[in-house]
Amino acid sequence: MKVVAYTGNEEVAMVYIMELSRGRLVECVEATQPPLSRAEKWVLLISTLYGCPMRCQMCDAGGDYRGKLSAEEIFAQIDFLVQTRFGDRHIPSRQFKIQLARMGEPTLNSAVLDVLEELPTRYDAPGLMPSLSTIAPANCEAFFERLLDVKQRKYAQGAFQFQFSIHTTDQEERDRLMPVKKWDFAQMAAYGEQFYQPGDRKVTLNFALTAGLPVDEQILKRYFCPDKFLIKITP
């Protein structure tokens, strides 16, 4: 592993391009969330694929897919970012968020689940909170089943953030934005109902809104209970 390039602001975010194996490159990020300090919230954004085969229109990671990262390659990114700030692997941040959402649709890589299994014992991080965002591709049911098991065993009582990337309630527009076979709202809602347990963070429905992408609150209410789901608007 070597750092090929980096840029950013130490007080806001640093972006790193890393060569992990066979000349393949990934991007990872460490960030704060001003005005919160690093002691209050520290965020890592980690790649899970070399590029992405989904070709979602709102994402620039698609179009040059070169395969899946191993668990060791995912951890190489996390280890590098952690040791840059906290050499003893003790992360004192009140919230230490690891977003498995930089490059790649995470549900296409079962190594993500292996990483989630090991994370709680790999670092001394009382504030650890993994975050996984997905467009919910079809035929990934085995991943989702195991994710549910890992979350219930390792990340109860609000220690995990799960997010569906939706972006619009118009089905034709969703298919244009995310041109792959994927779960419909009924399937997402059914899984979210299983995923959410008392004390958990609500399941997030993410919308990266642009002009011409409608959001119909009545459609959302039809499928998603406000007691278990929340809406996030991504700028």
Long-range contacts (C-beta under 8 A, 24 or more apart in sequence): 1-76, 1-80, 3-80, 16-80, 16-81, 18-76, 18-77, 18-80, 20-69, 20-73, 20-76, 20-77, 21-73, 24-50, 24-66, 24-67, 25-50, 26-50, 26-69, 26-73, 26-77, 26-102, 26-103, 27-102, 27-103, 28-77, 28-80, 28-81, 28-102, 29-102, 30-81, 30-84, 30-85, 38-85, 38-93, 39-92, 39-93, 39-94, 40-93, 40-94, 40-95, 41-93, 41-94, 41-95, 41-97, 42-85, 42-91, 42-93, 42-95, 42-96, 42-97, 43-97, 43-98, 43-99, 44-77, 44-78, 44-81, 44-82, 44-97, 44-98, 44-99, 45-99, 45-101, 45-102, 46-74, 46-77, 46-78, 46-98, 46-99, 46-100, 46-101, 46-102, 47-74, 47-77, 47-102, 47-103, 47-104, 48-74, 48-100, 48-102, 48-103, 48-104, 48-105, 48-106, 48-108, 48-109, 48-111, 48-112, 49-103, 49-104, 49-105, 49-108, 49-109, 50-103, 50-104, 51-103, 51-104, 52-103, 52-104, 52-105, 53-105, 53-108, 54-105, 54-135, 54-137, 54-178, 54-180, 55-179, 55-180, 56-135, 56-165, 56-177, 56-178, 56-179, 57-176, 57-177, 57-178, 57-179, 58-167, 58-177, 58-208, 58-210, 61-102, 61-103, 61-104, 68-104, 68-108, 68-109, 68-111, 69-104, 69-109, 69-111, 70-111, 71-111, 71-114, 71-115, 71-118, 74-100, 74-111, 74-112, 74-115, 75-115, 75-118, 75-122, 78-115, 82-123, 88-124, 89-122, 89-123, 89-124, 90-123, 90-124, 90-125, 91-123, 91-124, 91-125, 91-127, 91-128, 92-127, 93-125, 93-127, 94-127, 95-127, 95-129, 96-123, 96-125, 96-127, 96-128, 96-129, 97-129, 97-130, 97-131, 97-161, 98-128, 98-129, 98-130, 98-131, 99-130, 99-131, 99-132, 99-133, 100-130, 100-131, 100-132, 100-133, 101-131, 101-132, 101-133, 105-134, 105-135, 105-137, 106-132, 106-133, 106-134, 107-134, 107-136, 107-137, 107-140, 107-143, 107-144, 107-147, 108-137, 108-140, 108-143, 110-142, 110-143, 110-146, 112-143, 113-143, 113-146, 113-147, 113-150, 116-147, 116-150, 116-151, 116-154, 116-155, 117-150, 117-154, 119-154, 120-154, 120-155, 128-159, 129-155, 129-158, 129-159, 129-160, 129-161, 130-155, 130-159, 130-160, 130-161, 131-160, 131-161, 131-162, 131-163, 132-160, 132-161, 132-162, 132-163, 133-163, 133-164, 133-165, 133-204, 133-206, 134-163, 134-164, 134-165, 135-164, 135-165, 135-178, 135-180, 135-182, 136-164, 136-182, 136-183, 136-187, 136-188, 136-191, 137-180, 137-181, 137-182, 137-183, 138-180, 138-181, 138-182, 138-183, 139-181, 144-191, 148-191, 148-194, 148-195, 151-195, 152-197, 156-197, 156-199, 156-200, 157-199, 157-200, 158-199, 158-200, 158-201, 160-200, 160-201, 161-201, 161-204, 162-192, 162-195, 162-201, 162-203, 162-204, 163-203, 163-204, 163-205, 163-206, 163-232, 164-188, 164-192, 164-203, 164-204, 164-205, 164-206, 165-206, 165-208, 166-205, 166-206, 166-207, 167-206, 167-207, 167-208, 167-209, 167-213, 168-207, 168-209, 168-213, 168-214, 168-215, 169-214, 169-215, 169-216, 169-219, 169-220, 170-213, 170-214, 170-216, 173-212, 173-213, 173-214, 177-213, 185-219, 185-222, 185-223, 185-224, 186-223, 188-223, 188-224, 189-223, 189-224, 189-225, 189-229, 192-224, 192-228, 192-229, 193-225, 193-228, 196-228, 196-229, 202-227, 202-228, 202-229, 202-230, 203-228, 203-229, 203-230, 204-229, 204-230, 204-231, 204-232, 205-229, 205-230, 205-231, 205-232, 206-232, 206-234, 207-231, 207-232, 207-233, 207-234, 208-234, 209-233, 209-234
